[in-house]
């Protein structure tokens, strides 16, 4: 037995990072449902071409910051300021593609 946490917790603890495309999609939809108050049905109905910023009244500039923070927390990623541009938030497909790129980095 070790003297630190490994003595208390016999299994190895690692940060979980989503890598499965369907898991990232489901997590992103749940995130948008929660943050924007869309509800599960509306979030599930989003297609790759569904407009986000400028199309959904709930998706305003304040929501962008919250969505980014939640993406980092829920997807286990880090997003640098210089990675963000308006194109990411134009459609759900763009946001999903960005998320998938980040989880595979």
OpenMM code with the backbone's topology and positions (N, CA, C; nanometers):
from openmm import Vec3, app, unit

residues = "UNK UNK UNK UNK UNK UNK UNK UNK UNK UNK UNK UNK UNK UNK UNK UNK UNK UNK UNK UNK UNK UNK UNK UNK UNK UNK UNK UNK UNK UNK UNK UNK UNK UNK UNK UNK UNK UNK UNK UNK UNK UNK UNK UNK UNK UNK UNK UNK UNK UNK UNK UNK UNK UNK UNK UNK UNK UNK UNK UNK UNK UNK UNK UNK UNK UNK UNK UNK UNK UNK UNK UNK UNK UNK UNK UNK UNK UNK UNK UNK UNK UNK UNK UNK UNK UNK UNK UNK UNK UNK UNK UNK UNK UNK UNK UNK UNK UNK UNK UNK UNK UNK UNK UNK UNK".split()
positions = [
    Vec3(0.0837, -0.1190, 0.0000),
    Vec3(0.0000, 0.0000, 0.0000),
    Vec3(0.0869, 0.1236, 0.0000),
    Vec3(0.0458, 0.2210, -0.0799),
    Vec3(0.1192, 0.3465, -0.0854),
    Vec3(0.0764, 0.4397, 0.0260),
    Vec3(0.1438, 0.5492, 0.0333),
    Vec3(0.1135, 0.6442, 0.1400),
    Vec3(0.0194, 0.7549, 0.0939),
    Vec3(-0.0033, 0.7660, -0.0364),
    Vec3(-0.0897, 0.8723, -0.0881),
    Vec3(-0.2269, 0.8195, -0.1229),
    Vec3(-0.2908, 0.8820, -0.2190),
    Vec3(-0.4247, 0.8444, -0.2605),
    Vec3(-0.4294, 0.7015, -0.3122),
    Vec3(-0.3175, 0.6554, -0.3709),
    Vec3(-0.3175, 0.5189, -0.4221),
    Vec3(-0.3380, 0.4161, -0.3114),
    Vec3(-0.3064, 0.4522, -0.1874),
    Vec3(-0.3311, 0.3633, -0.0754),
    Vec3(-0.4782, 0.3550, -0.0400),
    Vec3(-0.5516, 0.4602, -0.0652),
    Vec3(-0.6947, 0.4660, -0.0365),
    Vec3(-0.7754, 0.4118, -0.1534),
    Vec3(-0.7317, 0.4455, -0.2714),
    Vec3(-0.8033, 0.4128, -0.3944),
    Vec3(-0.7159, 0.3174, -0.4761),
    Vec3(-0.7441, 0.1856, -0.4749),
    Vec3(-0.6551, 0.0889, -0.5371),
    Vec3(-0.6543, 0.0896, -0.6899),
    Vec3(-0.7471, 0.1580, -0.7535),
    Vec3(-0.7481, 0.1616, -0.8989),
    Vec3(-0.6938, 0.2954, -0.9479),
    Vec3(-0.6438, 0.2941, -1.0677),
    Vec3(-0.5836, 0.4128, -1.1252),
    Vec3(-0.6917, 0.5082, -1.1744),
    Vec3(-0.6820, 0.6333, -1.1349),
    Vec3(-0.7794, 0.7337, -1.1748),
    Vec3(-0.7196, 0.8168, -1.2876),
    Vec3(-0.7916, 0.8242, -1.3991),
    Vec3(-0.7475, 0.9033, -1.5128),
    Vec3(-0.8596, 0.9941, -1.5576),
    Vec3(-0.8225, 1.1067, -1.6165),
    Vec3(-0.9231, 1.1969, -1.6708),
    Vec3(-0.9872, 1.1282, -1.7901),
    Vec3(-1.1192, 1.1299, -1.7948),
    Vec3(-1.1922, 1.0666, -1.9040),
    Vec3(-1.2136, 1.1685, -2.0147),
    Vec3(-1.1741, 1.1315, -2.1341),
    Vec3(-1.1916, 1.2186, -2.2490),
    Vec3(-1.2766, 1.1448, -2.3515),
    Vec3(-1.3834, 1.2076, -2.3964),
    Vec3(-1.4716, 1.1456, -2.4948),
    Vec3(-1.4021, 1.1396, -2.6295),
    Vec3(-1.4101, 1.0268, -2.6960),
    Vec3(-1.3516, 1.0162, -2.8297),
    Vec3(-1.4494, 0.9572, -2.9303),
    Vec3(-1.5540, 0.8938, -2.8852),
    Vec3(-1.6526, 0.8337, -2.9728),
    Vec3(-1.7413, 0.9430, -3.0325),
    Vec3(-1.7567, 0.9430, -3.1653),
    Vec3(-1.8347, 1.0484, -3.2325),
    Vec3(-1.9767, 1.0606, -3.1786),
    Vec3(-2.0434, 0.9469, -3.1573),
    Vec3(-2.1812, 0.9530, -3.1089),
    Vec3(-2.1870, 1.0044, -2.9652),
    Vec3(-2.0852, 0.9760, -2.8850),
    Vec3(-2.0807, 1.0278, -2.7480),
    Vec3(-2.0608, 1.1786, -2.7473),
    Vec3(-1.9758, 1.2267, -2.8359),
    Vec3(-1.9528, 1.3709, -2.8458),
    Vec3(-2.0805, 1.4396, -2.8924),
    Vec3(-2.1468, 1.3818, -2.9916),
    Vec3(-2.2720, 1.4377, -3.0421),
    Vec3(-2.3772, 1.4428, -2.9314),
    Vec3(-2.3946, 1.3336, -2.8598),
    Vec3(-2.4943, 1.3276, -2.7517),
    Vec3(-2.4610, 1.4271, -2.6405),
    Vec3(-2.3334, 1.4378, -2.6068),
    Vec3(-2.2911, 1.5311, -2.5023),
    Vec3(-2.3152, 1.6746, -2.5455),
    Vec3(-2.2846, 1.7058, -2.6703),
    Vec3(-2.3041, 1.8407, -2.7220),
    Vec3(-2.4528, 1.8774, -2.7268),
    Vec3(-2.5371, 1.7842, -2.7665),
    Vec3(-2.6814, 1.8093, -2.7692),
    Vec3(-2.7359, 1.8322, -2.6279),
    Vec3(-2.6907, 1.7512, -2.5326),
    Vec3(-2.7343, 1.7682, -2.3930),
    Vec3(-2.6863, 1.9021, -2.3380),
    Vec3(-2.5652, 1.9383, -2.3725),
    Vec3(-2.5085, 2.0666, -2.3302),
    Vec3(-2.5934, 2.1830, -2.3824),
    Vec3(-2.6258, 2.1801, -2.5111),
    Vec3(-2.7070, 2.2875, -2.5697),
    Vec3(-2.8472, 2.2897, -2.5093),
    Vec3(-2.9032, 2.1728, -2.4843),
    Vec3(-3.0353, 2.1664, -2.4210),
    Vec3(-3.0313, 2.2319, -2.2834),
    Vec3(-2.9263, 2.2033, -2.2069),
    Vec3(-2.9128, 2.2586, -2.0716),
    Vec3(-2.8825, 2.4081, -2.0724),
    Vec3(-2.7799, 2.4462, -2.1461),
    Vec3(-2.7325, 2.5851, -2.1438),
    Vec3(-2.8327, 2.6807, -2.2072),
    Vec3(-2.8896, 2.6397, -2.3196),
    Vec3(-2.9809, 2.7278, -2.3925),
    Vec3(-3.1265, 2.7081, -2.3522),
    Vec3(-3.1527, 2.6041, -2.2739),
    Vec3(-3.2905, 2.5757, -2.2339),
    Vec3(-3.3757, 2.5278, -2.3502),
    Vec3(-3.3135, 2.4561, -2.4430),
    Vec3(-3.3859, 2.4102, -2.5616),
    Vec3(-3.4786, 2.2935, -2.5321),
    Vec3(-3.4441, 2.2147, -2.4343),
    Vec3(-3.5176, 2.0917, -2.4107),
    Vec3(-3.4606, 1.9809, -2.4969),
    Vec3(-3.4830, 1.8587, -2.4552),
    Vec3(-3.4258, 1.7430, -2.5244),
    Vec3(-3.4768, 1.7282, -2.6672),
    Vec3(-3.6051, 1.7499, -2.6885),
    Vec3(-3.6623, 1.7304, -2.8222),
    Vec3(-3.6054, 1.8288, -2.9232),
    Vec3(-3.5969, 1.9547, -2.8840),
    Vec3(-3.5421, 2.0561, -2.9757),
    Vec3(-3.3949, 2.0311, -3.0028),
    Vec3(-3.3206, 1.9927, -2.9001),
    Vec3(-3.1782, 1.9638, -2.9187),
    Vec3(-3.1596, 1.8406, -3.0073),
    Vec3(-3.2433, 1.7398, -2.9894),
    Vec3(-3.2345, 1.6181, -3.0709),
    Vec3(-3.2680, 1.6455, -3.2173),
    Vec3(-3.3501, 1.7467, -3.2430),
    Vec3(-3.3920, 1.7789, -3.3797),
    Vec3(-3.2876, 1.8596, -3.4565),
    Vec3(-3.1806, 1.9037, -3.3915),
    Vec3(-3.0772, 1.9806, -3.4614),
    Vec3(-3.0105, 1.8946, -3.5679),
    Vec3(-2.9951, 1.9510, -3.6861),
    Vec3(-2.9244, 1.8834, -3.7954),
    Vec3(-2.7918, 1.9551, -3.8159),
    Vec3(-2.7085, 1.9002, -3.9020),
    Vec3(-2.5802, 1.9657, -3.9307),
    Vec3(-2.6001, 2.1068, -3.9833),
    Vec3(-2.7089, 2.1311, -4.0549),
    Vec3(-2.7351, 2.2620, -4.1144),
    Vec3(-2.8148, 2.3558, -4.0245),
    Vec3(-2.8538, 2.3085, -3.9072),
    Vec3(-2.9315, 2.3940, -3.8156),
    Vec3(-2.8476, 2.5136, -3.7723),
    Vec3(-2.9039, 2.6330, -3.7905),
    Vec3(-2.8346, 2.7536, -3.7494),
    Vec3(-2.8345, 2.7682, -3.5984),
    Vec3(-2.7268, 2.8225, -3.5455),
    Vec3(-2.7166, 2.8448, -3.4014),
    Vec3(-2.7139, 2.9949, -3.3730),
    Vec3(-2.5945, 3.0530, -3.3665),
    Vec3(-2.5812, 3.1948, -3.3338),
    Vec3(-2.6468, 3.2790, -3.4431),
    Vec3(-2.7381, 3.3637, -3.4025),
    Vec3(-2.8112, 3.4460, -3.4975),
    Vec3(-2.9399, 3.3813, -3.5460),
    Vec3(-2.9560, 3.2532, -3.5230),
    Vec3(-3.0763, 3.1811, -3.5627),
    Vec3(-3.1618, 3.1444, -3.4424),
    Vec3(-3.0974, 3.0961, -3.3372),
    Vec3(-3.1688, 3.0628, -3.2139),
    Vec3(-3.1641, 3.1835, -3.1211),
    Vec3(-3.2790, 3.2363, -3.0823),
    Vec3(-3.2777, 3.3535, -2.9949),
    Vec3(-3.2066, 3.3269, -2.8619),
    Vec3(-3.2050, 3.2017, -2.8184),
    Vec3(-3.1394, 3.1662, -2.6925),
    Vec3(-2.9871, 3.1706, -2.7027),
    Vec3(-2.9348, 3.1620, -2.8252),
    Vec3(-2.7901, 3.1549, -2.8454),
    Vec3(-2.7361, 3.2945, -2.8729),
    Vec3(-2.7151, 3.3696, -2.7654),
    Vec3(-2.6614, 3.5047, -2.7765),
    Vec3(-2.5150, 3.5062, -2.7338),
    Vec3(-2.4548, 3.6248, -2.7297),
    Vec3(-2.3125, 3.6347, -2.6973),
    Vec3(-2.2806, 3.5842, -2.5568),
    Vec3(-2.3724, 3.6019, -2.4638),
    Vec3(-2.3504, 3.5507, -2.3278),
    Vec3(-2.3532, 3.3978, -2.3276),
    Vec3(-2.4392, 3.3405, -2.4084),
    Vec3(-2.4488, 3.1944, -2.4153),
    Vec3(-2.3226, 3.1338, -2.4752),
    Vec3(-2.2567, 3.2057, -2.5665),
    Vec3(-2.1344, 3.1544, -2.6282),
    Vec3(-2.0304, 3.1220, -2.5215),
    Vec3(-2.0085, 3.2135, -2.4287),
    Vec3(-1.9091, 3.1915, -2.3226),
    Vec3(-1.9460, 3.0706, -2.2370),
    Vec3(-2.0725, 3.0579, -2.2047),
    Vec3(-2.1176, 2.9452, -2.1227),
    Vec3(-2.1048, 2.8140, -2.1991),
    Vec3(-2.1397, 2.8140, -2.3260),
    Vec3(-2.1270, 2.6929, -2.4082),
    Vec3(-1.9807, 2.6497, -2.4147),
    Vec3(-1.8902, 2.7439, -2.4359),
    Vec3(-1.7479, 2.7092, -2.4427),
    Vec3(-1.6978, 2.6493, -2.3121),
    Vec3(-1.7366, 2.7089, -2.2007),
    Vec3(-1.6957, 2.6581, -2.0695),
    Vec3(-1.7509, 2.5179, -2.0462),
    Vec3(-1.8770, 2.4980, -2.0793),
    Vec3(-1.9389, 2.3670, -2.0632),
    Vec3(-1.8762, 2.2635, -2.1564),
    Vec3(-1.8388, 2.3041, -2.2777),
    Vec3(-1.7719, 2.2124, -2.3690),
    Vec3(-1.6407, 2.1637, -2.3084),
    Vec3(-1.5655, 2.2553, -2.2506),
    Vec3(-1.4398, 2.2167, -2.1866),
    Vec3(-1.4649, 2.1171, -2.0739),
    Vec3(-1.5627, 2.1470, -1.9906),
    Vec3(-1.5928, 2.0607, -1.8761),
    Vec3(-1.6464, 1.9248, -1.9179),
    Vec3(-1.7442, 1.9241, -2.0054),
    Vec3(-1.8128, 1.7988, -2.0392),
    Vec3(-1.7369, 1.7116, -2.1383),
    Vec3(-1.6592, 1.7754, -2.2260),
    Vec3(-1.5850, 1.6992, -2.3262),
    Vec3(-1.4408, 1.6729, -2.2847),
    Vec3(-1.3964, 1.7359, -2.1759),
    Vec3(-1.2596, 1.7165, -2.1296),
    Vec3(-1.1567, 1.7763, -2.2235),
    Vec3(-1.1877, 1.8950, -2.2765),
    Vec3(-1.0985, 1.9616, -2.3721),
    Vec3(-1.0586, 2.0985, -2.3195),
    Vec3(-0.9578, 2.1578, -2.3826),
    Vec3(-0.9189, 2.2961, -2.3562),
    Vec3(-0.9339, 2.3739, -2.4857),
    Vec3(-0.9976, 2.4897, -2.4778),
    Vec3(-1.0200, 2.5726, -2.5952),
    Vec3(-0.9462, 2.7035, -2.5751),
    Vec3(-0.8530, 2.7331, -2.6647),
    Vec3(-0.7794, 2.8591, -2.6602),
    Vec3(-0.8594, 2.9678, -2.7306),
    Vec3(-0.8430, 3.0910, -2.6846),
    Vec3(-0.9154, 3.2033, -2.7435),
    Vec3(-0.8917, 3.2152, -2.8934),
    Vec3(-0.7709, 3.1875, -2.9377),
    Vec3(-0.7395, 3.2035, -3.0798),
    Vec3(-0.8008, 3.0935, -3.1683),
    Vec3(-0.8619, 2.9943, -3.1078),
    Vec3(-0.9286, 2.8880, -3.1842),
    Vec3(-1.0736, 2.9231, -3.2162),
    Vec3(-1.1248, 3.0254, -3.1547),
    Vec3(-1.2665, 3.0590, -3.1657),
    Vec3(-1.2889, 3.1637, -3.2739),
    Vec3(-1.3830, 3.1344, -3.3619),
    Vec3(-1.4301, 3.2341, -3.4583),
    Vec3(-1.5798, 3.2138, -3.4794),
    Vec3(-1.6416, 3.3086, -3.5427),
    Vec3(-1.7868, 3.3052, -3.5604),
    Vec3(-1.8369, 3.1867, -3.6403),
    Vec3(-1.7536, 3.1340, -3.7276),
    Vec3(-1.7949, 3.0221, -3.8127),
    Vec3(-1.8308, 2.8981, -3.7300),
    Vec3(-1.7634, 2.8788, -3.6183),
    Vec3(-1.7893, 2.7621, -3.5330),
    Vec3(-1.9341, 2.7595, -3.4870),
    Vec3(-1.9905, 2.8763, -3.4622),
    Vec3(-2.1254, 2.8843, -3.4062),
    Vec3(-2.2342, 2.9093, -3.5102),
    Vec3(-2.1980, 2.9062, -3.6395),
    Vec3(-2.2978, 2.9273, -3.7447),
    Vec3(-2.3991, 2.8135, -3.7499),
    Vec3(-2.3500, 2.6902, -3.7448),
    Vec3(-2.4392, 2.5741, -3.7540),
    Vec3(-2.4011, 2.4700, -3.6491),
    Vec3(-2.4960, 2.3799, -3.6239),
    Vec3(-2.4677, 2.2705, -3.5323),
    Vec3(-2.3557, 2.1828, -3.5890),
    Vec3(-2.3558, 2.1605, -3.7180),
    Vec3(-2.2512, 2.0791, -3.7811),
    Vec3(-2.1127, 2.1372, -3.7598),
    Vec3(-2.0996, 2.2700, -3.7701),
    Vec3(-1.9701, 2.3341, -3.7461),
    Vec3(-1.9260, 2.3162, -3.6017),
    Vec3(-2.0191, 2.3327, -3.5089),
    Vec3(-1.9865, 2.3186, -3.3673),
    Vec3(-1.9488, 2.1736, -3.3354),
    Vec3(-2.0193, 2.0787, -3.3938),
    Vec3(-1.9879, 1.9382, -3.3729),
    Vec3(-1.8509, 1.9039, -3.4324),
    Vec3(-1.8226, 1.9518, -3.5526),
    Vec3(-1.6929, 1.9249, -3.6169),
    Vec3(-1.5786, 1.9820, -3.5328),
    Vec3(-1.5962, 2.1029, -3.4811),
    Vec3(-1.4953, 2.1637, -3.3940),
    Vec3(-1.4749, 2.0771, -3.2696),
    Vec3(-1.5837, 2.0333, -3.2094),
    Vec3(-1.5766, 1.9503, -3.0887),
    Vec3(-1.5046, 1.8190, -3.1167),
    Vec3(-1.5359, 1.7567, -3.2283),
    Vec3(-1.4711, 1.6298, -3.2632),
    Vec3(-1.3213, 1.6489, -3.2860),
    Vec3(-1.2827, 1.7595, -3.3515),
    Vec3(-1.1403, 1.7882, -3.3706),
    Vec3(-1.0699, 1.8043, -3.2359),
    Vec3(-1.1363, 1.8736, -3.1432),
    Vec3(-1.0746, 1.9000, -3.0134),
    Vec3(-1.0569, 1.7726, -2.9308),
    Vec3(-1.1539, 1.6836, -2.9340),
    Vec3(-1.1409, 1.5614, -2.8524),
    Vec3(-1.0358, 1.4660, -2.9078),
    Vec3(-1.0020, 1.4796, -3.0348),
    Vec3(-0.9004, 1.3920, -3.0928),
    Vec3(-0.7619, 1.4533, -3.0920),
    Vec3(-0.7505, 1.5797, -3.0487),
    Vec3(-0.6179, 1.6454, -3.0383),
    Vec3(-0.5331, 1.5795, -2.9344),
] * unit.nanometer
topology = app.Topology()
chain = topology.addChain("A")
for resn in residues:
    res = topology.addResidue(resn, chain)
    for name in ("N", "CA", "C"):
        topology.addAtom(name, app.Element.getBySymbol(name[0]), res)
